Amino acid sequence: MQKYKTKKRFGQHFLHDQGVIKKLIYEINPQTNDNIVEIGPGLGALTFPLLEALSTLHVVEIDRDVIARLKLKNLASLQIHEQDALAFEFEQLAKDAVFRVVGNLPYNISTPLIFHLLESASQISDMHFMLQNEVVERITAKPGSKTYGRLSVMVQYYCETEYLFFVGPESFSPPPKVDSAILRLIPRKVFEHKADDEKKLASVVAQAFSMRRKTLRNNLKKLISNEAIEHLNIDPSARAETLTVEDFVKLSNTIQ
């Protein structure tokens, strides 16, 4: 088969490191009847090891050349969905109201794609992604750290997050100019701190982080008074990066 030429517009960097692949398969721990969807199967580095364990695997792929190569395998257990993952309705894959997601996500669409998947969070049991290391650090960051921000708060609201392991550029072809890491997300089935309106929560978080160096007093002045913030036992002179997810939920639930 002719060597595949990667396409920059799709942000393609194909994983080839067998050690990383085995480690990732171990973390995913696929079981025969699992309902798994892989985003961006590429040349099948993760796809075919997954198929060894599964009765069926769904893959979502936009690149017609990649799709053609996968179809040549003529595997009944491989269900190919020829679509942009950002537009794909993942709910259609739900079986017994649950499915799993894996993928080496294109770095240029990773954040919007995660937010798209969170819309189906109630039907997802877990997600394992290869992402830019910096993004994984931001998603898993704790309050008070420099990397803690809007992405951290919103993903942690919906999911338990875990940084699994680092992956260097040499594990890919072509090598990306950035480091990568594996992220595990487990959507929450029970919310200890539930937002009354999740769109409002997202809006409050975005506004609070709109100017990182400014205090809550300044960033949220059009939404909530100092007195109301203090009533929640939150310091109006604090910066957004010091607040917990619970704090943001409290703020959001207070705003009318």
C-alpha positions in Angstrom: 0.0 0.0 0.0 1.3 3.5 -0.9 2.7 5.5 1.9 0.2 8.0 3.3 1.0 11.7 3.2 -0.3 13.6 6.2 -2.5 16.6 5.7 -1.7 19.8 7.7 -5.3 21.0 7.5 -6.4 18.1 9.6 -3.6 18.5 12.1 -2.4 14.9 11.5 0.4 13.4 13.6 0.1 9.7 13.6 1.1 7.7 16.7 3.6 4.9 16.0 5.3 4.2 19.3 4.3 0.6 20.3 5.3 1.2 23.9 2.9 4.2 24.1 0.1 2.3 22.3 0.4 -0.7 24.7 0.3 1.6 27.7 -2.7 3.5 26.4 -4.6 0.2 25.6 -3.8 -0.9 29.2 -5.3 2.3 30.6 -8.4 2.1 28.4 -8.8 -1.6 29.3 -11.3 -2.4 26.5 -13.8 -5.2 27.2 -15.5 -7.3 24.5 -18.9 -5.7 24.6 -17.8 -2.2 25.3 -19.4 0.5 23.1 -16.4 2.5 22.1 -16.0 5.3 19.5 -12.6 6.4 18.4 -12.2 9.9 17.0 -9.6 10.2 14.3 -8.4 6.7 13.8 -5.7 7.8 11.3 -3.7 4.8 10.1 -5.1 2.6 12.8 -2.3 2.6 15.5 -4.9 2.4 18.2 -7.8 1.1 16.1 -6.5 -2.3 15.4 -5.3 -3.1 18.9 -8.7 -2.0 20.2 -10.4 -4.3 17.6 -8.4 -7.3 19.0 -10.4 -6.8 22.2 -13.8 -5.6 20.9 -16.7 -7.1 19.0 -17.4 -3.7 17.4 -15.6 -0.4 17.2 -17.0 2.8 15.9 -14.6 5.4 14.3 -15.3 9.0 13.3 -13.1 10.2 10.5 -13.2 13.2 8.1 -10.2 12.3 5.8 -11.5 10.4 2.8 -8.0 9.0 2.1 -7.8 7.6 5.6 -11.3 6.2 5.3 -10.4 4.5 2.0 -7.5 2.7 3.6 -9.6 1.6 6.6 -12.3 0.2 4.2 -9.7 -1.9 2.4 -9.4 -3.9 5.6 -13.0 -5.0 5.0 -13.6 -5.6 8.7 -17.3 -6.2 9.7 -16.4 -5.2 13.3 -15.3 -1.7 12.2 -18.1 0.8 11.9 -16.9 3.9 10.0 -18.7 7.2 10.3 -17.5 9.6 7.6 -18.0 12.9 9.3 -16.4 15.9 11.1 -16.3 14.9 14.8 -17.3 18.5 15.7 -20.6 18.0 13.9 -21.1 14.3 14.8 -24.1 13.5 17.1 -22.4 11.1 19.5 -25.7 10.3 21.3 -26.6 8.0 18.3 -24.0 5.6 19.5 -25.5 5.2 22.9 -26.3 1.6 23.8 -27.9 1.0 27.2 -27.4 4.8 27.6 -23.6 4.6 27.7 -20.6 4.7 25.4 -16.8 5.3 25.7 -14.7 7.7 23.7 -11.0 7.4 22.8 -8.8 9.3 20.4 -5.6 11.1 19.4 -7.4 14.4 18.9 -6.2 17.0 16.3 -4.7 19.7 18.5 -6.3 22.5 16.5 -9.8 21.4 17.5 -9.3 19.5 20.8 -10.9 22.1 23.1 -14.1 22.7 21.1 -14.3 18.9 20.5 -14.2 18.2 24.2 -16.9 20.8 24.9 -19.0 19.2 22.1 -18.6 15.8 23.8 -19.6 17.2 27.2 -23.0 17.9 25.7 -23.4 14.1 25.7 -21.6 13.6 29.1 -24.6 11.9 30.7 -24.3 9.0 28.2 -20.5 8.7 28.3 -18.8 6.4 30.8 -15.2 7.6 30.2 -12.9 9.4 27.7 -9.2 8.8 27.0 -7.5 11.3 24.8 -4.1 12.1 23.5 -3.8 15.9 23.6 -1.2 18.6 23.7 0.6 18.4 27.1 -0.2 22.0 27.9 -3.9 21.4 27.4 -3.9 18.3 29.6 -2.1 20.4 32.3 -4.7 23.1 32.0 -7.6 20.7 32.2 -6.3 18.9 35.3 -4.9 22.1 37.0 -5.8 22.9 40.6 -7.0 26.3 41.9 -4.1 28.7 42.6 -1.9 27.4 39.8 -0.9 29.4 36.7 -2.5 26.9 34.4 -5.9 26.9 36.2 -8.5 28.7 34.1 -11.9 28.5 32.3 -11.0 25.2 30.7 -10.1 23.7 34.0 -13.3 24.8 35.7 -15.7 23.8 33.0 -14.2 20.4 32.3 -13.8 19.6 36.0 -17.4 20.7 36.6 -18.6 17.9 34.3 -15.8 15.3 34.8 -13.3 13.8 37.1 -10.0 14.5 35.4 -6.7 12.6 35.5 -3.3 13.2 33.8 -2.1 9.7 32.9 1.2 10.0 31.2 3.5 12.1 29.1 4.2 11.4 25.4 7.2 12.9 23.5 7.1 14.2 19.9 9.3 11.3 18.7 6.3 8.9 19.2 4.5 10.5 16.2 5.0 10.8 12.5 5.5 13.5 11.6 6.7 14.7 15.1 4.7 17.6 16.4 6.4 20.7 17.6 4.8 20.2 21.1 4.8 17.6 23.8 1.7 15.4 24.3 0.0 13.6 27.2 -2.8 11.2 27.9 -5.9 12.5 29.6 -8.7 10.5 31.3 -12.1 12.1 31.8 -14.9 10.4 33.7 -18.2 12.3 33.4 -19.9 12.8 36.8 -23.2 10.9 37.3 -23.8 12.6 40.6 -23.0 16.3 41.1 -22.0 17.3 44.6 -22.4 20.9 43.6 -24.9 21.3 40.8 -25.4 24.5 38.8 -29.0 25.6 38.4 -28.2 26.8 34.9 -25.1 25.4 33.2 -25.1 28.0 30.5 -25.1 30.7 33.2 -22.2 28.9 34.9 -20.2 28.9 31.7 -20.9 32.6 31.2 -19.9 33.5 34.8 -16.7 31.4 34.5 -15.8 33.1 31.2 -16.4 36.5 32.6 -14.4 35.8 35.8 -11.4 34.8 33.7 -11.9 37.5 31.0 -9.0 39.5 32.5 -6.9 37.2 34.7 -5.1 39.9 36.6 -8.3 41.6 37.7 -10.3 40.7 40.8 -13.8 39.2 40.9 -15.0 42.7 42.0 -13.9 44.1 38.7 -14.7 41.2 36.4 -18.1 40.4 37.8 -19.3 43.9 38.7 -22.1 43.8 36.1 -23.3 40.5 37.3 -23.1 40.4 41.1 -22.5 42.8 44.0 -19.6 42.7 46.4 -22.0 42.0 49.2 -23.5 39.1 47.4 -20.0 37.7 46.8 -19.1 38.1 50.4 -22.3 36.5 51.5 -21.0 33.3 49.8 -17.8 33.5 51.9 -15.8 34.4 48.8 -13.4 37.4 48.8 -14.4 40.0 46.1 -10.7 41.0 45.9 -9.7 37.5 45.0 -8.8 36.5 41.4 -10.7 33.9 39.5 -7.8 31.5 39.5 -8.0 31.0 43.3 -11.7 29.9 43.2 -12.8 26.2 43.3 -15.4 24.8 41.0 -17.8 24.8 44.0 -17.2 28.6 44.3 -18.1 29.2 40.7 -21.3 27.1 41.1 -22.3 29.1 44.1 -21.7 32.4 42.2 -23.7 31.2 39.3 -26.6 30.0 41.4 -26.8 33.4 43.2 -27.1 35.4 40.0 -30.6 36.0 38.9 
